[in-house]
Every structure is written in structure tokens, then in C-alpha cells.
Amino acid sequence: MFSSDPVVKITDASIFQDQHTVLNNINFEIEKGEFVFLVGRTGSGKSSLLKTLYADLPLRVGDVKIVGHNIRGIKSSEIPMLRRKLGIIFQDFQLFNDRTVAENLMFVMKATGWTDSAKMKARLSEVLMQVGLGSVEKKMPHQLSGGEQQRIVIARALLNEPQILLADEPTGNLDPDVSNGIMRIFQQINKSGTAVLMATHSYGLIKRFPTRILKCEEGKVFDSKVEKFELTNEY
């Protein structure tokens, strides 16, 4: 049944790394199909916020609801079900270097419960076409450029048709031209109805693709939808 609930809803949440408070009193929502940048200096809490959303960091204070799951007190047995509804994209690719592109994607499908090999092959071709790499199934990751590897990572994140993509610095290791290409892929994915929360340090990217911004600073999260704030190119 279609629900109009936000894909992410955070209420009075605080995030900790060990005993250290990283972010305090966070309140924001992300609607279905929304595109949001997450900015802030290194160490300001961007990655910790994303890790909390995909249940890699436990939530001790407040409430976080994402794709219908409550993160507070989530059981470890529920975490794989949560992650099937999320697409998670890391800066450092995390591809298996000893497997082909197709084997990398098939591994994820098997791990998330796919069993029908015809459907798996069809979905694999679909997501590779979506990121503009329809002909690389048999290649090994080291035979691809950095930009191509990041596209494979995006394709991998799309396999289970996630409601939201959580991207942690997806263009951090790429040159500006390649970054723009990756950004256009994210925009196409977003236009098809998938929400995107993208952490970035790239001031240029934010200027070229203006949209809503969440800024982590001094233990708080500021929201451009709620208040105006200055962005400097220190990010």
C-alpha cells in the first residue's frame, strides 16, 4: 500500500561515538523522492549520521524512522531487512577485486534473498544500463577507471530498488568532470522517485546542483529548508 510517510524522520536524536556526543538534538524529515546534500567539515558528524541511518551505529537518544523501520532498539536480525530497502554508497567502493563486475552484483543479490537466476541476470543488466555501463559485466574492477568503479557501486546500491540512497562522499576521490557525470546519474535516479541523501565536501557540486542542504556544525544539524545559512568553500 502506498504511504505518504517521510522516508526518513528524525526526532530529538543525539548521536554518539563511544562516550563522545557527535550531534545533538537532531530533527528533520526527508520526503519520498527528495534530494538532500549533507555538508560539514571533516569530523562534524556526517558519516556518523549516515551510519546511524543504516544501523551501523546504535541510537541511544531520540527516534529515527527510516523506510518504515525504527532504528532505536532495532534487533540485529532486522538490520539486513532494513538494508535491503536502502542503497548505501561508500567513497572507497568496497568491490571484491577478485570477482568480475557481474559476480560482485550477483553476490549482493544472493545475500539479499534473490534466487531466480533469470530475474537476477535481467536485474543485473538493468542496473548496469542505468549507470551507463552495459558492457562491463565480465570485467574485473581493476580494469575500470575510478569513475566506472563508482558507477558499479551505484548500480550495486540500486539492485533492490531502494527507497533512499545514502551516499558518503561518492565523488570524493574523483576529478570534477567525472564527479559531474556521477552527479547526473544520481539526478536521474532521483527523478525516477528514489530519495537521495548525499554527504559531500564539494562546494562546486553544491553550487552546480542547488538543492536542500543539511549542514553539520558544532554538534548541530542545520536545515536550509528551515533557516538560511552561509556556505563557505571550506567543505
Sequence and secondary structure as in RCSB ss.txt:
>XXXX:A:sequence
MFSSDPVVKITDASIFQDQHTVLNNINFEIEKGEFVFLVGRTGSGKSSLLKTLYADLPLRVGDVKIVGHNIRGIK
SSEIPMLRRKLGIIFQDFQLFNDRTVAENLMFVMKATGWTDSAKMKARLSEVLMQVGLGSVEKKMPHQLSGGEQQ
RIVIARALLNEPQILLADEPTGNLDPDVSNGIMRIFQQINKSGTAVLMATHSYGLIKRFPTRILKCEEGKVFDSK
VEKFELTNEY
>XXXX:A:secstr
    S SEEEEEEEEEETTEEEEEEEEEEE TT EEEEE  TTSSHHHHHHHHTTSS   EEEEEETTEE TT  
GGGHHHHHHTEEEE TT    TTS HHHHHHHHHHHTT   HHHHHHHHHHHHHHTT TT TT  GGGS HHHHH
HHHHHHHHTT  SEEEEESTTTTS HHHHHHHHHHHHHHHHTT EEEEE   HHHHHHS  EEEEEETTEEEETT
TS     TT 
